[in-house]
Amino acid sequence: MRILHTSDWHIGRTFHGHSTLTALAEVLAALVQQVREHDVDVVVVAGDVFDSATPAAAAYTLLDEALLALHEAGATVVMTSGNHDSAARLGFHSRLLRDGIHVLTDPLAISTPVTVVDEHGPVHFFGIPYLEPAIVRQHWTDAEGDGPVLRTQAQTMNHAMDLVRAGMAAHPGRSVAVAHCFAAGVDATAGLEREVRQGGLDMVPLAAFDGPDYVALGHIHGRQQLAGRVRYSGAPLHYSFGEQHKERGSWLVELDGNGLASTTWLALPVPRPLVTLTGTLDEILTDANVALHADSWVCAVYTDATPQHEPMRRLRDRFPFCAMVQHQPEGADAADERSYSQRLRTAVTDFERVEAFLQHVRAGHGPTERETELIHDVLDDRVRAEALA
């Protein structure tokens, strides 16, 4: 059996104020083509299907089109909800979906698998929706208030995987678990989700996933291999400049009669590449840079000593898809480590007060020679005006 593992579609997310629906539609069309080319039997989507609990109509349209295309390509779809999704909304139409499309959002159904059969027998897919301990613990507490202690993600996922293992015992055969969580051992440079905290309470130990032949994880935006059978596929699009060097794609997972046989990375296209350009504003705006990056999403980090006039307008005149501009001056004077308030308290003259302000807002750079002349002229004019009053 061939399984395509994907996750974190985040349908409806914007990129610095720009819609990503068209780009995501292009990438999902490429994913459908992967299904056809590799004769994929099952597509697994490990949570964060939408970017919002209340998606816009266009987001639903894109999801419907993607699911229909995957189904027509011959694949069964198994999808779970993530922390960005509303499990209730995503799962509302699950009973109305056509055969072969399964949306698993019910914590009470974790031990009940979706079963797909190949020439070697059944493969059972156990879907674990995103589990917020404070919310889901009620599902596993009896009338007397007795039940497992679920205060952390680790405790909650351990309990969910115990349910999966119980389901595996009741349904012999090969098995795949699908979950959305932050597992211990993730490389912090892989593209962490916005809400992911790296405190120990939020990490799920790798041992929690013992049992299934393959564990398809979502929540991290860069691909990760935590173990041969435990992986993140990452997001299909770049959703931040911090992810720009990470490949986008999906895992092609093959099960034989004994379990996991192989995993292969299938790269997805990048509709518009991301690039960070660093240097003075004039250096960034050179013809050479424009020739290379005019069609890229651009993050410009300019290092001029002082803020430049209308930098975003100037950048977008040359880079139509400049999405972000940052001022990070080089060579700021670090000799004076006093705070702005300390410098003001020691300033004696008005000029020294103005100088302290400029140093504060210019990362240590005081007035230029010409600015010094202008400041003295203004201050002298004020003194003369006060003398005449």
N, C-alpha and C positions, 0 to 999 in steps of 0.2 A: 504494500500500500504506500502511495506517495501523498505526503501531507505538506502543504505550504503554510508556514508559520509567519504571520504578520500581526501587527498591533499598532495602537496609538495613531489611528488615522486622524483624529482631532478635526473632524469635518466641521467647518464653520469658523475655524481659528483664523485670525488675521495676522499678518506679518508687518509690524510697524504701521498699522492702519490700512494695509492693503489686503483685499480679499485673496484667499488662497484656493478658492473653489475650483477655478479653471485649471490651475496647476495640479491640484490633487486629482481632478478628473483624468488628466493626462497620465498621471502616475498609476492610478488604479486601472486604467485601460491597459497599461503595460503589464500590470500584475495579472490581469485576465489573460493576456497573451502568454505569460509564463505558465499559467494553468494549462493552456492548450498545448504549448510546445513540449511540456514535460509530463503530459497525461496525469495531472494531479487528481487525486481522488477526493481529498478533503482539504478545504481552506479553513485554517484556524485564525480567528481575530481575537487577540488577547486584551480586550478592553480599551477604553477611551476611544470609542467609535466616534462620538461627538466631542466637541470641545466645551459644550455647555449643557447644563441640565435642561435648558429651554432652547433648543436649536431653532433657527429660522426655517421657513418652509423650504428654501433652496437647499439647506443641508439634508433634509429628509429626501428631497428629490434625488440628490447625488447618491445617498445611501441606497435608495430603491433601485437606481440604475446600476449601481455596482453589484448589488446582490443578484439582480436578474441576470447580469452579464456573467457572473461567476457560475450561476446555476446553469445557464445555457451552454457554458463551456464544459459542462459535465462534472462539476465538483459539488460535493456536499459542503455546506458552510456551517461552521460551529463558531458562534460569537458569544463573548461574555461582556459584561459591563465593567467600566473602570471608574475611577474616582471623579472624572469629569462628567460622566454620564448620569442621567437619572435612571436608575434601574427600573423604576416603575414605568417610565415613559418608553424606554428602549424595549422593555419586555411586554408592553401592552398588547402589541399585535402578534406576539410570538405564536399564539394558538391559531392565528388566521393565516400565517405564512404557508406557502406551498411546501410540499414534501421536499426535504433536502436542504432546507434553510432553518437553522435552529438558533434561537437567541436565548441564552441561559443567564437568567438574572435572579433566580430564586434561591436564597441560602438554604431553604428547606429541601431543595431538590439536588443538593450537591452529590449525594451518594447514588443518584439515579442517572445512569449514563445515556448518552446518545451512541447507539451502536451502528457501526458500518462494517459490512462483511466483505472480505476479499477471498482469494483462493485458499488462504491459510486459515480462514475462520474469522471470528469476530474481533473487531478493535473497538474498545469502549472509550468514549471521550467524556471526561468529567469536567464540567465547567464550574469554576469558582468565581463568582462576581466579586468586585471590590468589596472588602469587608471592613467597615468602620466599627471597631470594638464596641463603642458606646451604643451603637445603633443595633447591631446584630446579636448582641448577647441575649436579648429577650427571646430570640428564636430558639435558643437552646436551654432555656430555663423553665422548670416545671412550675406547677401551681404553688408549690411550697417555696419557690425561689431558689431551689437547688439546681445546680448546673455547673458547667466548667467555669473556671476563673478566666475571664477574658478582658484584660485591661490593656493589652498591647497587641500590635500587629503580629508579633511572634506567637503569642498565645492563641490568637484567633486563627491564624493560618495553620498552626499545629493541629488545632481542633478540626478545621476544615479538611486537612489532609488525612486525619484519622477517619473522617467520614468517607473520603475517597478510597482509603484502603479497605474500609468495610464494604464499600461498593464493589471493589475489585474482588474481594472474597466471595461476594454473592453473585458476581458475573465473571466467571473464569474466561481467560483470554488475554490478549495484549491490551495495553491501556495507555491513554494519553491524558494528562492533566493540563488544564488551561487556567491560568491565574494572573491577577494584576496586583503586584505588590513590589516592595523594595527589598530585594534579597541581599543578604550579607555576601561580601566579596565583589560587589560591583565596582568597576573602575570609575572613580569620580569624574574623570574627564570624558566619559562616554556620552554625555548629554543628559543630565539629570532633569527630571520634571520640575516644573516651577514650585510645586508644593512639597517635593521630597525633602525631608529632614534627615540628616545623617546621624542623629542620636541613636544609641543602641536600642532604645525601646521600639524604634520603627523598623528595625532590620529583622528579616525573617531568616533564621539560620538555614544553611543549605541542607542540613540533615532532615529538615521538615519535609522535603520533597522526595524522600526515599519511597520507593515502591513502583511508580509508573515507569513504563519503558521510555517515555519522553515527557518533559515538562515544558510547555510553551508559556513563556512569561511576557507580560507587558508592563509598562510604567516607566521604563528607561528608554530614552530616545536614540541611543546608539546601540549597535549590536553588541552582545556580550555572550561569552561562553563561560558559564560558571562551573560546568561539568560537561562531559560528553553528551549527557542526556538532559541537561538543564540550561536553557538559553533564553536570551532576549533577542528579538528581531529588530527592535528599534522602530522609529517612525518612518513612514515612506517619504516624508518631505523634511527639509530643514526648516525648523520653526524658530531658530535664533541664530545670530552670528557665532555664538559659541559652539554650534554644531557644524560649522561650515566645512571642516576637514573630515567629517565622518561620512562613510559610505551610507547610501540608502539602499535598502533591499529587503529580502526575505530569506528564510531558511527553507530549503527543500529537504524534507525529512523522509527517509525511506525505512519502512518496517518490513522485515521478512517474517518467516514463520516463528523465529525465536525471539523477536523483539527489534530493537534498534539496529539497523544495518549500516546506515550512512547518513551524513548531513552535508549539504552543499549550499554555499552562499550564492544567491542569485541577485545580482545588482539591478537596481531600478534606475531609470533616467532621472536626471536633475533638470527640471524645466528651465530654471534660471539659476546659474551658479552664484554663490555668495563669496565676497572678497572683502578683506579689511585692508585699506590703504593707509600707511603711516608716513608722515613727513610734514614738512611745511606745506601750507596750503598751495603755494605755487608749485611745489614739487608734485603734489597729488594731482594737480590740474594739467600736467604735461601731456603733450600729444601721445607719447608712448603709452601712458596709463589709459588714456581714452581709447586708443586703438585696441587695447587688450580687454578693457572692462566696461565698455559703453553699454553692453547688454546685460551686465551683472547687477545683482543687488550689491550696493556698495555701503560699507561702513567706513567713513573717513575720520581718521584720528590725526588732527593737525597739531603740529608741535611748535608753532610760532610762539614767541615769547609773550605776545599780547593777543587778546581776542581780535579776530578779523571781522571786518564789516560784512554782514549778510553772507556768512559762509555757506549756508544751505542753498541759497539762491544761486550763488556762483557755482557750487558743485552740481546742482541739477541742470544748469545750463550745459554742462559737459557730460554728466552722468545722469540720464533721465531716471534711473532707478536707484538713485542715492536715497537710502532709507534712514540713515543715522549719521550724525556728526558729533564728534567729541573733541574738546580742547584739552590737550595734555601737554603743556609747555615743557620743553627740555631745559635743563640747566637752571632751574629755579634756585634762587639764592637760599641755601639751607643754613647759612651761617647764623642768621638771627632766628632762633627758635621760639622767641617770645610770641605770645598770643596777640591778636589784634587789640584786645582790651588793655594788655600790658603796655603795648607800644603807645596807645593813646594816653595812658596815665603818665608816661614819661615825656610825652611831647610838650615842648614849651611854646613854640610858635605855631601860628595857623598853617604855615607851610609844612611843618613837621606832621601836623594832623592830616593834611591832604596826602602827604607822602605815605603815611602809615596806611591810609585807606587804599591807595593805589597798590601798595605792596600786598595788602590783604586780598584784593580782588584779582590780582595778576600773579598769583602764586609766587610772591617774593620780588617781583619786578616793580621798581619805583618809576617815577616820571622820567621821560627822555629829556635830553637837553632842551629841545624845543618846548616840550610841555612845561619844563621848569620855568622857562622864560614867560610863558603864558600865565602860569599860576602866580608868579611874582607880579606881573602886570595887573592881574585881576585883584590881587590882595592890595597892591599899592593904590589902585583906583578906589577901593573900598575905604582905605584909611583916609585918602584925600576927601572923599565924600562925607565921611563922618566928621572930619575937621571943619568942613564948611557948614555942617548942619547946625 
